[in-house]
Amino acid sequence: MSDFDGKQAIIEKENGNVEIEYANIRDIKASGIIPFNANNSIDLGNNENWDISMAEPLALYWVGGTGNWSDSLHWAPVSGGQGPYCIPSPIDDVYFDENSFLEVNDTVFLDIENATCRNMSWAGSESLSPVFEGEVQNSLFIYGSLLFNNAIQLNYLGVTYFESIAKGRTIETNEKPFNNHTVFQGRTGGWSMVDDFATTDTNHLVYGSLFTNNQKILCKNFISVDTNQREIDLRESELLIEETWQLNAQNLYFDGDSSIINSGYLFHSFNGDKITYNEVHLTGTPGSKIQNDSVYCYFDYITFSNHMDASITGNCFIDTVVFEPVGNGIIFDSDTINFAHFKSTGSIDGAHYVKSAVFENDGQITGSNEVLSAIFNSDGNINGNNVIDTTIIHNNGFIEGTNLFKTSVEIHGSGFIQEIMCLIILLAFLNKTFSGNNLVENNLVIHGHANILATTLSMMLYCLTGAILEARTYLIPDFHTGQ
């Protein structure tokens, strides 16, 4: 096998023929006197200049109770039969059944670096609660389906590779979590979950098709970052991911628009055309990030919780996003958002289109955003070249730049207005500051202390035409602050 999955390694022999037996061959190009001949061997794909004579698949039954995987005395051709027999190969099915074990907690030790089989079944051995054990440096390669019974003790610590090159494989774990990475990398393979699937480490899709079949997926990381042809069908599954979701959309078919994905501190999508998600919930600490790079993502519902700081970067569509009342939430770049709710401090920064934004604590809108409704239940800061239809600020505020306020700005308290070009203005102020060339297209009502700055007296009088000033008002030319 090549050191790099999917990339051929070359074996060259210029003199004489090559004859080998009992080999598993993948990603190998033969060079020299070709073809190379491999008898009773297994073609695992992506080989060149080989004549491979496949061995016959076997059904192998574990016998004799506790023992090592590599010990032929524990393999028999029939259930309850007698060893020695062949050690399993990638085309052989292995069975651990009612005749495999002698005592409760008899143990199968996976004691070789690369153990292989096609289908693996532990059905029938439930009554003796067998133990499957192996060190972290040893790996298990499954080229077919997997069935654990509900009484197995899964103490195997190595990486498990699902290598099938055929679709229709099934995985049934009976709530037994893997203790290391699980890697799906059969080039044309397809796997479907029969029940919930869990690993304490990373679940990695390299090749093939993964169908979660509405079952829960639990893992530390969910990663599919290669550019190989892949398919992920989540249906209505819920994913519980401790740390990160990382997805490369290039050469990927993805169906996740009915799923719920709970991730930790990073939700990263990149490359490709578009990805559609349903619900995404980030719960990582100290901070959480949704990051979209070179791909347009659609989100139905996003929440951030248990974070110190949370952010969304990259362009996307979001129906609803909620930042729970911990830390600070920031939305960068250029998104289309129907509703953004910041239960703590928050910021909308970039060139977004937002139908409604609510800030329960201090909030800021910066850049060239178009917002239909912005409600600040504490201090509000608006600067840049924004276009806002309706603005309500319930505490201190500061507005600067060249903003357009199309319908109304309501600010409850004293206000400071600088270089505001008014047509017909409706404003209600608390502690409000305007600076720059801001334009409001309706009546002006000031319920508190207001500082109004303009370059000329005529501009100030023009600004006040149709305005209602209900408290102290200072008309200050030449941009000097009133006291």
N, C-alpha and C positions, 0 to 999 in steps of 0.2 A: 504494500500500500504506500501511496505517496504521503510525504509529511504534510502536504497541503491538500485538503479535501477539494476535489474537483479539478485540480491541476496535475497534469501527468508528470510523473517522473520517468526517466529513461534508463533502461538496462541495456547495455551494449555488450555483445560478444561477437568478435569478428571471425573466430575459428571454431568450427564444429557446431553440431546441433545442440539445442537446449531441450532437455527432457526433465520435467519435475512431476511430483505427485503430491496429492493432499495439500494443496495450497489454496488460500483465499486471495484472489487477485482483484485489485481495483486501482484505477488511475495509473496504470503502468503501460508505457510504450516500449515494445521490444525493438532492438536495433542490431543489425549484423546479419547473420544467417537466419532468415525468418521463413516461416513463422516459428516462434517458440512453442513447444508442446507442453501442455499441463494436463495430466491424467488424474481422474478422480478428484478434480479440483472444482472450485466455485468461482464463477464469473460475477463479480460484484459491480461491474460497469466501468465505462470510460477506459477500456483497455484497447490497445492497438497492436496488430501483428502477432496475435496469439491464436493458437488452436487449443481451445479449452474443452476437455471432455468432462462433463459434469458428473459428479457422483450421485448415487440414488439417495433421496431423502430418507431419513430413519425416524422412527418413533422410539424415544429413549426414556426409560422409567428409572427414577431414583429408587434404590433399594438399600437395605442394610442399616438404616438409621443414620446416626451422626457420621460425617465424613467430609472429605475434601472433593470439590468439584473435579479436580484433575485426576482423581483416583478411579480408574476404569472398573474396579470391583464394585463401585456403587451405581453403575449403569447397566441396565438389562434391557433386552428387546421386548419384554412383556411385563405387565404389572405384577409385582411380586416374584419376578423371575430371578435368575442367577447371573451375576457378573463373572468375569469381566466382559465389558463390551466397549463400544466406541465412546470417546469423549465427544460431546455435542459440537457440531459445526453450524455455520449460519443457515443451513437448509434443514436442520433436524429439529423436530418438536420434542420438548422435554416436559415430563409429567412428574409431579410430586403428589401422589394420591394416597388412598387409604392403606396401601401396602408398602409405602415408602419408609415409614418410621416405626421404631420399636418402643420408644418411651416418649412421655410428654417432654416437650422442649428439645427433642433431638434437633441437631443443627447441621445445616449445609454450609460449609465454609467455601466461599469463592476465593480460591487461593492462587489464581493465576492472573497475569497482567491483563489479558484480553479474553474473557470468557464469552462464548457466542452460542446462540440458538436461534431458531426461527420462532415458533410459538412456545410460550411458557405458561403452564397451568399448574396451580396449586389446589385445584378443586379436589375434594374428597379427604383431605388431611386435616380438616378443622379440629377434629376431636383430640388431636395430640399437640395442637398449638406449636407447630414447627418454627424453628428459628432460621432466618436467612442472614448470614453474616459474611463480612468481607472488609478488608482494610481499604483505606482511602486511595491507595496507589493502584488498586485493581479496578478494572472497568468491565461493565456488562454491555454487550451488544445484542439487541433483540431485533431480528429481521422480520418479525411477524407481529402477532397479538400477544397481549399479556393479561393474565388473570391471577390476582392474589385472592386467597380466601380471607374470611373475616377474623381468623384467629392467628394468622401468621405474625411473628415478631420480626419486623423488618429492621435489622441492625446492620445491613450492608451500607458501607460508608462511601463507596466509590461513585463515579459518574455512570449514569445509565444512558446509553445511546439507542435511539429507535431508528433503525436503518432500512426499513422496508422499502423496496422499489415498486411495490404494488399498493393500490388503494384498497380501502375496505378493511383495514386493520382496526382492531378494537383494543381499548385499554380499560380494564376494570380493576381498581385498586382496593375496593372495600375500605376506604378511608385510611389507608396505610400510606403515610407520607414518605417520599424519598428523602434521603439524608444528604444529598449532594445535587449537583447540576443534573438536569434532564435535557437531553439534546435530541431534537428531531432533525434528521439529516438524510433520509432516503430521498434520492433525487426525484423520483416520480411517485413516491409513497404517499399514502393518506391514512390518517389516524382519527378515530372517533372515540370520544370519551363516553363510557357507559355510566360512570358515576363521577363524583367529585374527584378532582386530581390535585395533589398537593406535593410540593417539594420545599424543603427548608432553604433552598438556594435558588439559582437562576433556572428559569425555563427558557430554552433557546431553540427557535425554529431557524434552521439553516436552509433546508430544502423541503419540498413537499407541501402537503395540505393538512391543516390541523382543524378539526371540527370539534368544538367543545360541546355541542349537542345539548345546550341549555344547562350544562353542569357547572358547578363552581370551580374556579381555578385559583389555587393559593400558591404563592411563591414569593421569594425575595425580590427578584427582578424578572420581568418579561421582556425578552430581547429577540428581535429579528432584524438585524442590521445588514445582512448580506444582500447582494443584488441578484441572487438566484431567483428562478421562478418559484413563487410561494403563494399559498392561499391560507387565509385565516378567517374562519367562519365562527363568530361568537354567538350568533342567534340571540337568545335572551339570557345568556350566561352572566353571572356576576364574577368579576375578577377581584381578588384581594391581594394586592401587591404591596409588599412592605417598603420597598425603596423606589425602583424606577421602572417606567415603561419606555422602551426605546424601539422605534419602528421606522424602517426604511421602506417608503412606499413605492420605490422603483421595482418593477417586475413583481408587484404584489397585488393579488385580489383580496380585498378586505371587506367583510360584512360585519359591522359592529353597531348598526344604527338602532338596535333594540337592546343592547347590552348595558351593563353598569360596570364601570371600571374604577376601582378604588386604588389609587397609587400613593406612593410616599412623597418624596421631595422633588421628583422630576417626572414630567410627562413630555417626552420628546418625540416629535414626528418630523421626518425630513425626506426630501427628494420626492419625485413623482408628481402626479397631477393633483389629486384631491383625496382626502380621507373623510368619511362621515362617521362621527361618534354620536352616541346618545348621551348618557350621563357619565361625567368624569368628576370624581371627588378626590382632592388631594389633602392628605392629612399629615404630611411630613413635618418634622422639626429639624433645625430652627427655621427653615424657610422652604417654600415650595414654588415650583416654576412649571408653567406650561410653555413649551418652546416649539415653535413651528418654523422650520427652515426649508425654503424652496419647495414647499407644498402648501396648498390651501386646505385648511381643516374646517369642518362644520361641526359645531357642538350644539346639542340641544340644551344641556343643563350642566353648569360647572359650579362646584363649591370648593372653597379653601377653608380649612379649619386646622386648629392646633399648630399654627405657624407664627413665627415672628414677622416674617416678610413674605409676601406672595406676589408673583408677577405673571403676566401673559405677554410673550413676545412673538413676533411674526404675524402675518396676516391671516385672518380667519373670520368666520361667521359664528356668532354666539347668540342663541336665543335668550338665555338667562345666565348670569354669573353672579354669585353671592360670595363675598369675602366676609367670613365670620369675624366677630368682634375681638380679634387678637392680632396685634401687629399692624402692618401697613400693606395695602394692596395697590398695585400699579398695573395699568394696561398700556402697553407700548404699541408703536407702529400704526397700522391702518386696518381697523376691523369694522365690521358691521355688527352692532349689538342692539338687541331689542330692549333689554333691561339689565342694568348694572346696579347692584346694591352693595354698598360699602358699609358694613356695620361697625367698622373702626375707621381710622384715617385712610384716605385713598386718593388716587390720582389717575386721571385720564390724560395721556400724553401722546400726541401724534396727530394723525389725520383720520380720526374715526367718524363713523356715522352712528349716533346713539339716539334711540328713541326716548329712553328715560334713564336718568342716573339719579340715584339717591345716596347722599353721604350722611351717615348718622353722626360722624365726628368731623374733624377738619377735612376739607376736600379741596381738590385743585383740578381745573381743566386748563390744559396747556397745549398750544400748538395751533393747528388749523382744523379743528373739529366742527362737525355739524351735529347739534344736539337739539332735540325737540323740547325736552323738559329736563331741567337741572334743579334739584332740590338739595340745599345744604342745611342740615339741621344744627350745624355749628358754624365755625368760620368757613368762609369761601374765598377762593382765589381763582380768578379767571384772567389769563393773559395769553397773548398771541393774536391770531387772526381767526377767531372762532365765530361761528354763526349759531346763535342760540335763540330758540323761539320763546321759551318761558323760563325765567330764572327766579328762584326764591331762596334768599339767604336769611337764616334766622339768627345770625350772630355777626361778628366782625367780618368785613369783606374787603377785598382789594381787587380792582379791575384795571388792567393796563393793556396796551397794545392797540390793535385796530380791529375791534370786535363789533359784530352786528347783533343787536338784540331785537328780534323781529316783533314780538308781541308785548311782553312785559318783563320788568325786572322789579322784584319786590324784596326790599331789604329793611328789616325792622330795627330802626335805631338811627344814630347819627351817621352821616355819609360824607364822603369826600369825593368830589367830582372834578376831574381835570381834563381839559381839552375834549369835552364831550360834544359831539355834533348831534343836536336833537331835532327830529322832525316833529313828532307828536309822541310824548313819552309818558309811560305809566310806570312809576317807580315807588317803592316803599322801602325806606332805608333803616338799618340799625347803625352799625359802624362801617360805613361803606366808602371805598376809595375808587375813583375812576381816574385813569391816566392814559394818555394816548388819544387816538382818534376813534373813539367808540361811538356807535350809532345805534339809537333805540327808536323804533318806529311806532311809538304810541305815547299816551299821556304820561306825565311825570307826577308822582305823588310821593312826597317825602314826609314821613311820620316822625322824624327825629332830627337831631343835629346834623346839618349838611354843610360841607365845604364844596363849593362849585368853582372850579378853576377854568378859565378860558383866556384866549389871547387878547380879546377885545371886549369892551363893554357891550357892543352891539351883539356879539356872539353870546354873551351871558344873557342878555335880554331875549334873544331868539331862543335860547335854550329853555328859558322859563315861560315862554308862551304856552298857555294851556297847562302849566304845572301847578300842583298844590303843594305848598310848603307848610308843614304843621309844627315846626319848631325852629330853633335858631338856624339861620342860613347866612353864609358868608360868600359873597361874590368877589372872587379874587382874580384880577387879571395877571398876566405875565407869569403864570405858574408858581406864584408864591403861596405857601401854605397859610391858611387862615388860622387864627388862634382865638 
